[in-house]
Amino acid sequence: MPLRFPRFAALLAILTIGVLPCAQAVEYTRVNTTASKISFTYNQFGSRVYGTFGKFDATLDFDTANPTAAHARMTIDLASIDAGSSDANAELQKPAWFNTADYPVATFESTRVKALGNQRYLITGKLNLRGMTRELQVKVLLKPEQAIGIFDGNIILKRSDFKIGEGEWADTVVSNDIDIRFRIVAPQR
């Protein structure tokens, strides 16, 4: 029996030392937009379509020890859309869609962050798109890797909520549900 206790103590010490670095608070205050990505998928004529936004800026103030005080803001250049073809990209900038002449950017700004456990968070914020503002909730998973944090999330956006694709496009040719996914890469502070 005396030999088991030292082994147990050694195992406990190894586990404790291995757990402590992961439990330490980490701050993320910058975003690497080059390594980050915003993509979307939707259905058109029964086929799945994939696209991305090539230009966006983001700010982040996130401390894992105090997530309720976190703040995030993202500005997306709508003209940087890539929906798979130059014709689609040009169409999406017209008044019936994004109307980039009048509304060149979309912005999202957080108003609340709630920790859900296991590196998962619920971020509530306001999305301004086409001059309309709607409150959204986004579930986000933080994946800490080496000296960076990867914030993965997605949301289903209803294009009808922002009058995107009006007129002849308002029917079911293009799905009302747009699945937006993002991967925000932020170095540790």
C-alpha positions as CSV (number, residue, x, y, z in Angstrom):
1,M,0.0,0.0,0.0
2,P,2.7,2.6,0.7
3,L,3.9,2.4,-2.9
4,R,0.5,3.3,-4.3
5,F,0.3,6.6,-2.5
6,P,3.5,8.1,-4.0
7,R,2.4,6.9,-7.5
8,F,-1.0,8.6,-6.9
9,A,0.7,11.8,-5.7
10,A,3.0,11.8,-8.7
11,L,0.1,11.2,-11.1
12,L,-1.9,14.0,-9.3
13,A,1.0,16.4,-9.7
14,I,1.4,15.6,-13.4
15,L,-2.3,16.1,-14.0
16,T,-2.3,19.3,-12.0
17,I,0.7,20.7,-13.8
18,G,-0.8,19.7,-17.2
19,V,-4.2,21.3,-16.4
20,L,-2.9,24.6,-14.9
21,P,-1.7,26.2,-18.2
22,C,-5.0,25.5,-19.9
23,A,-6.9,27.0,-17.0
24,Q,-5.0,30.3,-17.1
25,A,-6.8,33.4,-18.4
26,V,-5.9,34.5,-21.9
27,E,-6.6,37.8,-23.5
28,Y,-7.2,38.3,-27.2
29,T,-7.2,41.9,-28.4
30,R,-6.1,41.8,-32.1
31,V,-7.5,40.0,-35.1
32,N,-5.4,38.5,-37.9
33,T,-7.8,39.2,-40.8
34,T,-5.4,37.5,-43.3
35,A,-5.8,34.2,-41.5
36,S,-9.5,34.7,-40.7
37,K,-12.4,33.9,-43.0
38,I,-16.1,34.7,-43.5
39,S,-18.0,32.3,-45.8
40,F,-21.7,31.6,-46.6
41,T,-23.8,29.0,-48.2
42,Y,-27.3,29.0,-49.6
43,N,-29.5,27.1,-52.0
44,Q,-30.3,28.3,-55.5
45,F,-32.5,26.3,-57.8
46,G,-32.0,23.3,-55.5
47,S,-28.1,23.5,-55.6
48,R,-25.9,24.5,-52.8
49,V,-23.8,27.6,-53.5
50,Y,-20.7,28.6,-51.5
51,G,-19.1,32.1,-51.3
52,T,-16.8,34.3,-49.2
53,F,-16.2,37.9,-48.3
54,G,-12.6,38.8,-49.1
55,K,-12.3,42.1,-47.1
56,F,-13.3,42.8,-43.6
57,D,-12.0,44.4,-40.5
58,A,-12.5,43.2,-36.9
59,T,-11.7,44.4,-33.4
60,L,-11.8,42.1,-30.4
61,D,-11.4,42.6,-26.7
62,F,-11.8,39.2,-25.1
63,D,-10.5,37.9,-21.8
64,T,-11.3,34.3,-20.9
65,A,-11.3,35.2,-17.2
66,N,-14.1,37.8,-17.8
67,P,-16.0,36.9,-21.0
68,T,-19.1,39.0,-20.0
69,A,-16.9,42.2,-20.5
70,A,-15.9,41.1,-24.0
71,H,-16.5,43.2,-27.0
72,A,-16.3,42.5,-30.7
73,R,-16.9,44.5,-33.8
74,M,-16.7,43.5,-37.5
75,T,-17.1,45.5,-40.7
76,I,-17.5,43.6,-43.9
77,D,-16.8,45.2,-47.3
78,L,-19.9,43.9,-49.3
79,A,-18.2,44.6,-52.6
80,S,-15.6,42.0,-51.7
81,I,-18.1,39.2,-52.2
82,D,-17.2,36.1,-54.2
83,A,-20.2,34.0,-54.9
84,G,-18.5,31.9,-57.5
85,S,-18.8,33.9,-60.7
86,S,-18.3,37.5,-61.8
87,D,-21.9,37.7,-63.0
88,A,-23.2,36.6,-59.5
89,N,-20.8,39.1,-57.8
90,A,-22.0,41.9,-60.0
91,E,-25.7,41.0,-59.4
92,L,-25.3,40.9,-55.7
93,Q,-24.1,44.5,-55.6
94,K,-27.3,45.8,-57.3
95,P,-30.1,47.6,-55.4
96,A,-32.3,44.5,-55.1
97,W,-29.5,42.7,-53.2
98,F,-26.8,44.5,-51.1
99,N,-27.1,47.9,-52.8
100,T,-23.4,48.5,-52.3
101,A,-23.7,52.0,-53.9
102,D,-25.8,53.1,-50.9
103,Y,-24.7,50.5,-48.3
104,P,-21.1,49.5,-48.9
105,V,-20.5,47.7,-45.6
106,A,-22.3,45.5,-43.1
107,T,-21.3,45.9,-39.4
108,F,-21.8,43.6,-36.4
109,E,-21.2,44.9,-32.9
110,S,-21.5,42.8,-29.8
111,T,-23.7,44.0,-26.9
112,R,-23.4,40.9,-24.6
113,V,-21.4,37.8,-24.2
114,K,-22.4,34.8,-22.1
115,A,-20.2,31.9,-21.3
116,L,-21.8,28.6,-22.0
117,G,-19.0,26.4,-20.7
118,N,-16.4,24.2,-22.5
119,Q,-15.0,27.3,-24.4
120,R,-18.4,28.0,-25.9
121,Y,-20.0,31.4,-25.8
122,L,-23.2,33.1,-26.9
123,I,-22.6,36.5,-28.4
124,T,-25.5,38.9,-28.8
125,G,-25.1,41.9,-31.0
126,K,-26.5,44.1,-33.6
127,L,-26.1,43.6,-37.3
128,N,-26.5,46.6,-39.6
129,L,-27.0,45.6,-43.2
130,R,-28.7,47.7,-46.0
131,G,-29.5,50.4,-43.4
132,M,-31.5,48.0,-41.2
133,T,-30.4,46.9,-37.8
134,R,-31.4,43.6,-36.2
135,E,-30.3,41.9,-33.0
136,L,-28.6,38.5,-33.5
137,Q,-27.3,35.7,-31.3
138,V,-24.3,33.8,-32.4
139,K,-22.9,30.7,-30.8
140,V,-19.1,30.7,-30.9
141,L,-16.5,28.1,-30.0
142,L,-13.0,29.2,-28.9
143,K,-10.2,26.9,-29.9
144,P,-7.0,27.9,-28.2
145,E,-4.0,26.7,-30.2
146,Q,-0.4,27.6,-29.2
147,A,-0.3,31.4,-29.1
148,I,-3.5,32.0,-30.9
149,G,-7.2,31.6,-30.4
150,I,-9.6,30.6,-33.1
151,F,-13.2,31.7,-32.7
152,D,-15.5,29.6,-34.9
153,G,-19.1,30.4,-35.3
154,N,-22.1,30.4,-37.6
155,I,-25.5,31.8,-37.8
156,I,-28.5,31.4,-40.2
157,L,-29.4,34.8,-41.5
158,K,-32.8,35.3,-43.0
159,R,-32.3,37.5,-46.1
160,S,-35.9,38.7,-45.9
161,D,-35.1,40.3,-42.5
162,F,-32.9,42.7,-44.4
163,K,-34.9,42.8,-47.7
164,I,-32.0,41.2,-49.6
165,G,-33.1,39.9,-53.0
166,E,-36.2,41.8,-53.5
167,G,-38.5,41.8,-56.5
168,E,-38.2,38.8,-58.8
169,W,-35.7,37.3,-56.3
170,A,-38.1,37.4,-53.3
171,D,-39.5,34.0,-54.2
172,T,-37.8,30.7,-53.5
173,V,-35.3,30.7,-56.4
174,V,-32.7,31.7,-53.7
175,S,-33.2,30.3,-50.2
176,N,-34.3,32.7,-47.5
177,D,-31.8,31.0,-45.1
178,I,-28.2,32.0,-45.6
179,D,-25.7,30.0,-43.5
180,I,-22.9,32.4,-42.5
181,R,-19.8,30.9,-41.0
182,F,-16.7,32.6,-39.7
183,R,-13.3,31.7,-38.3
184,I,-11.6,34.6,-36.6
185,V,-8.0,34.1,-35.7
186,A,-6.6,36.2,-32.8
187,P,-3.1,36.1,-31.3
188,Q,-2.8,36.0,-27.5
189,R,-1.9,39.2,-25.9
